[in-house]
Amino acid sequence: MSGAPAGGVTPAQQVATAVTDLDGVAELHGGVLGEVATYLPGGRVSGVRLDKSGVEVHVVLFLDDDIRAVAAEVQRVASDVVGVPATVVVEDVVARV
């Protein structure tokens, strides 16, 4: 979980991509002060905190979707990607524009 697999994509980046590709997810949210992130050499993945015990994903969801269903899907996808338990924090909801 700590290093990047062949191709250079880290597990935290894989989670970020899989989650933001879901219908109903507007974006990842790094927290009020940007404190929710996985730090990598040369960068960070905002909105995803990953360690050996689990992954925490902070998201902004679309208001017109079923918030609980989307959050459950985020939890399932994130856990499936990295093989550890996932916690989802819905930081905000926004309207589609």
N, C-alpha and C positions, 0 to 999 in steps of 0.2 A: 504493500500500500504506500510505502514511502517514496519510492522512486518512480521514474517515468518508464513505462514499457517501451518496447520497440516502436518507433514512430514518434516518440517524444511527447505523447499526451499523458498527463498524469491522471490518477484516479479522480482527483478533485475537479479537473477540467472535464473529465468524462461525465461526472455527475452534473456539472453546470450545463453542459451541452444537452444532455438527456432531459433535464428538467425544463430548460427554456424552450425546448422543442415541443413540449406538451401544450395542447390547446387549453386555454384558461390561465396560463402563466404569462403575466405581463413582463416580469423581469425578476432577477435576483436582487436581494436587498442586503447591503453590507452593514446595516445597523446605523443608528443615529450618528455615531462618530466613526463609522467605517471599521468597527472592531470585529465584525463577523467576516472572517476570511481564512483561507488556507494560504500560508506563506510559502513561496517556492523560490529557489534561486533565480533571481532576476525578475520576480514578479509575484503576483498573488491572485487568488481566485476569490473575488468578493462574493459574499452571500453563502459560501460553503465552508463549513468548519469540519475538517476530517481528522480523526485520530484513530488509534487502534480499537477504541471502545465503540465507535459509531460515527455517524455523519449527521451534522445539523445543517439544515437547508432553510434559509430565510428568503421568503418570496413575497412578491406583490402579485395579487390575482385580479382577474377581471370580475367586476361587480355583477355582471349579468349571467355568470356561470354559477353552478352549484359549488359553493366554496368548500364545503366538506368533502364532496366527491373529488374535486381537483386536488385538495390537500392530501387526501388518501392516495391518489394516483402519484403525486410527487413523492410521498413516503415510500410507496412500493417501488417506483422506478429507481430512486436514489439507493435504496437498500439492495436492489437487484444488481445495480452497477458495481457496487463495491463489496457486497457480501457481508455487510455489518448492519446493525439496526440503524434506522433513520428517524430523526426527529424533525418535524416541519414546524416552522414558525411563520404564520401569516402576518407580515408586518403592515400590510396595507391592502386596500382594494381600490381599483380605479375603473373608470368607465372606458369603454372602447371608443376610440375616435376615428 
